[in-house]
Amino acid sequence: MSDKTTDKKTKSKAKATKTGASSKAKSSAKKVTHDFQAETKELLNIMINSLYTHREIFLRELISNSSDAIDKISFQALTKSEVLEDDPEFKIILAVDKEAKTFSITDNGIGMTYQEVIDNIGTIARSGSKSFLENIKKNQDDMDLIGKFGVGFYSAFMVSERVELYTRVAGTKQGTHWESEGDGTFTIEKFPVEKRGTHIILHLRKEAYEASEPEEDFSNQYTIQNLVKKYSDYIAYPIEMNFTREDPVKDKEGKAVEGKYETVIERKKLNSQTPIWERDKREITKDEYFQFYKHHFHDWNEYADVIHIKAEGNIEYTALLFIPTRPPSNLYEKTYKAGIHLYANHVFVMADCQELLPDHLRFVRGLVDSQDFSLNISREILQHTEQLKIIGKSLEKRVLKTLENLQKNHRKTYEEVWKEVGKAIKGGIYMSYKNKESLQDLVMFPSSYKENGYVTLKEYVKDMPEGQRYIYFAAGKDIDAIQRMPQMEIFRQENVEVFYFVDKVDEFMAQNLDEYDGKKLMSITRKDLDLDNLVEGELKETDIKDKEKKKEVKKEKEEKYKELFEAMKKVLGDKVSEVRLSERLTASPVCLVAGGTGSTFNMEQLLKGANQIAPKAAKIMELNEKHKIFGVLLDIYETDKDSPQLKKYSEMLYQQAILIEGYELENPVEFSKLLSEMMVAAYNK
């Protein structure tokens, strides 16, 4: 580093007098220019263009630095009250000057000496060695520089072409003036500063005051107000700014004088200071929680429940989470941004931290605040995810416990929540088998016993007749479609409860949630339902004999119709794997059932609809012996085993079963032709 002396004057010194630097006295020491080391310009470029995602972050950084400076003098004043001089009311003052194209920030914090300015503001300069530059490039996540004044301070160059700083330590008479354009040099001089603290002037770049978007115009008082609300609302000290407006001039009678206006300047406090989550939850009203929820998450619907945690121990943090009754409409779309807001010591850090809660709880809204968070240089990403993992596990347990409590004690509210977020929770079971234990008791479905409400797995098993082996379910696009399924007939007849799976995820979820409390989940479209034993109560000797008799009769019928079924299978070819007698149909003539394993018809349809490779479900065609059409089939076959009519009837029944299952016909034209021929033949007969 080399030193130069200069007699340059700066136009900003007159401006500085308004907020603390005095113009009545001349500089008591010559201005000194310091050259940064060669790598510093590149380092500044990384700081400004790489580490920070949004330029607006500069305001958060400068306010945080001011807050830190006030913290320090506040602590010092505990033993040395004289450091407060005649300015004991801590505050941070912001100002915009549209005409001068500047933004300034002033605090009455601890201030800095001449040497401290070189040391602190020169952090980057003094550390600007080649090794430091290489480290910051390679190991950004391991650089724990937050809290060092220089890092946050240099974010000002994202929006400024030149930055000035005036500062003075309490109890001293001489202040310091620092200035730089971020081009490899900075100047520093001793300079009279009237008040304790630090005053920074940002001479804005053109794009920072002539921005195409209002929120990027940092010379706009309302832009600054909004950014303070977003990032620094809970800074412990008041952040104030003068607002200028034009009010109509009024006459003696209080009436506005047409065409005459006067400039009115009003000082406003921009931040609320005390976060609601830091208050004692016993003293917070439900309306206060709701107003906070509404304001921060833009949801005007009442939340279902609130979780307010203040954790102490190895990692201290405060969390405020809400279970919504109406999550965003895009909850199940790729555009939805899930995550919990993060604050580090009341300073907003991140909007959507997805590491805290698993994806199936993405509907939860809220925030976590901790002074233990270790941030990277830009304060935008946590350095070590281990802290998040520990906090996340704790929060997940609390959310699940809250949902369980809602289900148990506020069933109506829980069902309202479940209607909106149930697919996400069921998706958690589908995505990972390890989630089964923690989520299965939260799961609910409409059922044949409760079409307009929901039944849990626990409730289903509790109400099962003694001896029932399975938890039965039927999958379809909606409840009406399921109720029309011919496979439902035997369950209605026997009054056996069936879950209605109407969400696309349900049947896929059942692959991991394959059993509950020892009872296996079973689709009613599967091949082997053991329908003779839907319910196995305490059987009397006569009942046992009846069951054995039924098995003998079934075996005899299978043998009796074996040739008919083989002939029909031959006609249909590989469209079906088997034709057999049905035990589940009581009114319909035909249905299709899937094999004992593999995809069901519903799963195959869903995968096709999502343009994914869909393993074909094995199709077994079942016929109802009690339906008249079955007698027609027998007559045709017994009259002529090779009858064309048998082929037409076999094809027609198969196509009918396909339509019932919701499949598209392979050849609608051929089906229409076949139907017309059979209608004509029936009329002529």
KACOR-V289270 format. One record per helix or strand of 3 or more residues. SS is the DSSP state (2 for helix, 1 for strand). FROM is the first residue (numbers start at 1). TO is the last residue. If there is no record, write none. Layout:
BEGIN
((SS/FROM/TO) (SS/FROM/TO))
END
This chain:
BEGIN
((1/3/6) (2/12/19) (1/31/35) (2/40/49) (2/57/76) (2/81/84) (1/91/97) (1/102/107) (2/114/121) (2/123/126) (2/130/138) (2/140/142) (2/149/158) (1/160/168) (1/175/180) (1/185/191) (1/197/204) (2/206/209) (2/214/216) (2/221/231) (1/238/250) (1/256/269) (2/276/278) (2/281/283) (2/286/297) (1/303/311) (1/317/324) (1/340/344) (1/347/353) (2/359/361) (1/365/370) (2/385/409) (2/411/431) (2/433/442) (1/444/447) (1/450/456) (2/457/463) (1/470/475) (2/479/483) (2/486/493) (1/498/501) (2/506/509) (1/519/523) (2/531/533) (2/541/560) (2/562/575) (1/578/581) (1/590/594) (2/601/609) (1/620/623) (2/628/639) (2/644/660) (2/668/684))
END
